[in-house]
Amino acid sequence: MWLLNIGSGNLPEISGSPCDSIEIPHQMLVEENLIEAIYRENLNYMEVEQLANRVILAPTNKKTLEMNRSIIAKVQDEPHTFYSCDSIISEDQNDLQNYPPEFLHDLTPSGMPPHELMLKKGVIVMLIRNLNPKQGLCNGTRLSITGLHENFKSADIVSERNPGGVVFLTRIELSPSDVNLPFVLKCSQFPLIPAYAMTINKSQGQTFDQVGIYFDEPVFSHGQLYVALSRSRNHNHVKSYTKTSEAQGKLLNNEKYFTRNVIYQEYLKLRKVVAKSLEAARWQGQSGYWHENQRTLEVRRRQSSKMSCRRREKEKKKYVSVPSLARTPSCKDRFFRHAGSLLDVSGISL
């Protein structure tokens, strides 16, 4: 019920804190190392299935990149770094000089791999493009790296769909779908990002056994907090680290931690109005379809009834017009083959 109230914004206001603040339950709090709380002190002894069902969420892409680097550094294997080839597409030729490659390398828009993609064998990664949905290679599919080569990577699928499948990935051209840039960014890189930590928005639609939430800053979009808190199958397996600032953390000078919950009530009201309108339209459409079918069936029933009456009248005339022939067995049998059971309907018996 508490989680549903977060999604609808119906939690009571807390005196002395901002109106959009909520208290984080004590059993969810982690005050020190969130990485160890989710991945233990030594993640090298964890099974791949265990690693694939754990994740740390953060509001921003910058923080997830930092945490992924920290976690990958704990993996006992030789690191391999793969660099992207970045360029721009612009109608203004001056942009080619104004935005050199060094500047493009520092850009990491949401949904794009970093310029320096550091990987190790056994690292959990996530696919960021739809390559082959029939084989389970969709945006958000989690993989375990098994082989690192200069021009391709081999990995095993560890997501729920097609688990254990072996895939080979090469570099492809990527462009961000939603970014406020004066040019189109082109990036030639492997469509992978480390998946030990990911943004809250990227985790939508996924479920994990253990979830950690790193609030280095408050959430900033509608329903983001609800998405983060509802990613685990068990609310007791959700841990949170909240960095104290003016907008979150220890706001009341006690042991309680608070964070921001962004809910637009106008949006929820609009959704209800739209849902009611669609429901009414659907029922109206079904009702109209039902009445139309009833009218069609009634017309067909009447037409069938008229045809049956005409057929019976025709058979009656045929029988009455040949009474003498019906007295002989051969003609009588021939007549029954044509008239059939219509004799009983017409009330005529031989």
N, C-alpha and C positions, 0 to 999 in steps of 0.2 A: 504493500500500500504506500509505503514511504517513497519507493521508486516511481510509482505512478503519479504521485503528487508532485514529484520533481518534474516529470514530463509535462504535467498540466499547469505547473506554477501555482499550486494550491496550498503550499506549505505556509504556515503562519509566519508573520514577520517577527524578527528577533529584536528585542529592544536594545538600542545602543549600537546596532550594526546597520549597514546599508540595507535598503528595502529588498534588494535582489540577492541577498546573501543567504546561504544555508549552512547549517552545522554538519560537519563530516562526522559520522559515527566513530566512536572511540576504537572499535575493533578493526576499522579500516586504516587507522593511522600508522604510518611508518615515519619516524623522526630522523632516521640516519640514512642507511644505504638501501635504496629501493631496488637496485640491481641484484644485490645479494638476497633480498627478500623474495624475489621472483625466480631468479636463476641459481640461487644457492652460491656458496663461496667458490666452488669449483664446478663449472658447468661441463667440463670435459668428461665427467663420469655419468652424465645424463644421457638417456636414450634419445634418439632422434624424434620419436613420437612425443616424448615429454617436452622437448624444446619447441616443437611445432605447435604445441597447445598452450604456450605461454607467450605473453607479449606485454610490453610497456607502452602506454599511450601518452601522448603529449599534445598540447594544443597547436604547437608550431612545428614546421618542418625543420627549422634550424636545430631545435633541441633533439629531435629524433636522430639527426645525422651525428650529433656529438655522442649520444648514448650508444648508437650502433658501433661507432669507432671504439668506444671504451669496452664494449662487450666482445667485439671481435678480437681485440688485443688480448683477451683472456684465453682464447682458443689456442691450443698447442699445435701449431702447424706453421709452415712457412707462408708469409703473406705474399700475395700477388696483387699488384696494382695495375689497373687497366684505364687508360686515359681516353677521353672522348675527343672527337674532332668537331669543333663548334664553328658555325658560320651563321650568317644572317641573310634574309631575303628582304630587300627594300627597294622601292622605286627611286629613292634618293641615293645617288652614287656616293655622296659625301658621307653617308652612314658607314660605308666600308672603312673609312679612315677614322670616323668619330668613335666607332666601337671596335677596338682591336680585339684579337683573340684572348689576350690576357684579361680583358674586362668580361668577355663572354664566359670564360672558365669559372669566374666567381659567381655566376648566376646559377641558381638551382631552383627553378620554379616547381610548384607542386606537381607531382605526377611525372617528374623527370629524374633520371639517374644523375648522380654527381659526376663532376668532371674526373675526379680521382675515385674510381670504384675499387676499393680494397676488398679482396675475397680470400678465403682459405677453404680448404677441403673440410666438409662437414658443416659449413656455415649455412644457416637458414636464410633464404632470400625469398623475395616476393616478385612475381611477374607483374609488370605495370602496363601491359598491352594485351589485347585479345589476339592470340596467334592461331589457335586451333581449338575452338570451344568443344568440338566433338570428342577430342582427346583430353579435355579438362584443362587446356592451356588458356585460361581466361585471366583477365585483369583481377589481381588479388590472389591468384593461386600461389601456394607456398611450396617451395622446393628446397631440397637439401643438395648442396654442391658435392659432386663426386669426382669431377675432373676439371682441371683448369688448363686450358691451352690458349695460345695466342689468338687464334681466330674463332674458336668455339668453346662452349662450356657444356659439360654433361652434368645432369642432375636427376634426382629422383623426386617424383611428386609425393608430397606428404599431406596434401589437403584431403578432405573427405571424398572428393570426386576423383576416381581413377587413382587411388593411392598405390604407390610402388611403380608407377609407370616411369620409364626412362626417356628423357628428352635431351635433345641437343639444341643449343641456342647459339646464334651468331649475332653479329652486330646488325642493327637496323637503323634507319633514319627516323628520328623522333622529333616532334614539335609539341610544345605545350599547348593545351586546348584552351586554357583560361588564364591569361596573364596580361597585365597592363604594360606592354612594351611598345615602343614606336616602330618595331620591326618584327619580323617573324624569325624566331630562333630555330635553327636546324642543328641537330645533335646526332652524331653517329656513335652509338654506344650500345652495349648489351642492355636489353630491356629488363634490368634487374635492379633491385635495391635491397640492402640488408633488411631483414624483417624481425629482428629482436625487439626493435622499437619502431612505432609508426604513429602517424598523426591520428587524432580521434576521427576525423572525417574519413580517412582511408579504412578505418576498422568497421565502418557500417556494413551490416549484413553478415559479419563474421562472429563466431562464438569460440571462446577459449576456456580452458580449465583454470588457469591462473592469470590474473590481470593486475598490472600495476599502472597507476596513473600519476604522472609527474606534472604537478601544477607549478611550473616555474613562473607562470603568469595565469590570470583567470581566463576562462573560456570567453569567446568573443562572438559566437553566433548562436542562433536559435536552436535549442534542443541539444547542444553539444555535450553538456554535462550528463544528460540522460543517456545519450549514446555511449559515453565512456563507462558509466556505472552499470550498464546493462549488457556488457560484452561477456560476462562470465555466466556459466551455468549455475553457479552457487555464489550468492552475495558474500558469503564468508571468505571466499577466495579472491576478493577484490581488496587491494592495498593501495594507499594513496600517500604521496608525499606532497605537502603544500608549503611552498616558499613564502614566508611572511613578507607582506608589503602593505601598502596603504589600502589595497582593495581586498586582500585575503590574508589568511593565516590567523595568528592570535590577535584578533581585533578588540577583544574585551579584557585584555591583560589577565587572562586566566589560562587554563590548560586546554581550552576548547579551540578547535580550528574551524575556520569558516572559509568558504570560497563563493564565487559568484555563479549564479544560475540565470542564464539569459533565456527568457521566455516572452514572446510577443503575444499578448492576449488577443490583440486584433487579428493576428494570423490564425489563432485557434478558432475564434468566432467565425472568421471567413471560411475556414475549412468545414465547420459545421453547417453553415448556410449552403455551401456548394454541395456537401454530401446529401443534405435534405433535398436540394433541387434535383440532383442526379437520381436520387431514389424515387422522387415523385415522377420524374420523366420516365424512369424505367418502368414503374408500375403503370403509368399512363400508356406507355408504348405496348406493354404486355396486354393491357386491357383492350386497347384498340386492335391488337393482333388477334386476341381471343374472339372479339365480336366479329371481326372480319372473317375468321375461320368459321364461326357459327353461321354466318350468312352464306358463306360458300357451301358449307355442308347442307344447309337447308335447301338451297337451290338444286344441289346434286340429288338430294333425297326426292324432291318433287319430280325432277326429270326422270329419275329411276322409277318412281311410282307410275308416272305416265307411260313409260315404255313397257312396264310390266302389264298394265291394263290393256294396252294396245296388243301386246303379245298374247294375252289370254283371250281377248276378243277374236284375234286372228285364228287362234287354235280352235276356238269354239265354232267359228264359221266353217273352218276346214273339216271339223268332225261332222257337223250337221249336214254339210253339203255332200258327204259320202256315206249316208247311213247304210246303203245296201252293201257297200264294200266291207263295212265293218263286221258283217255277219260271217264272212269267210275267215278262217284262221290266218291265212297268209296276209290278207289285207289288215286284219286286226293287229298282228304283230308289227307290220310296217307302220301302222298308225301310232302304236305305243312308242316306237322308236323316235317318232317326231314329236308327239305330244307329251310323253313322259308323265310326270306327276301332275300336269295341269288338269287332268280329268278330275282329280279330287278337288282341286280349287274351284273348278267350274260347276261342281255338283253333278256331273254326268257320270253314270256308271254303265257298264256294259253287261 
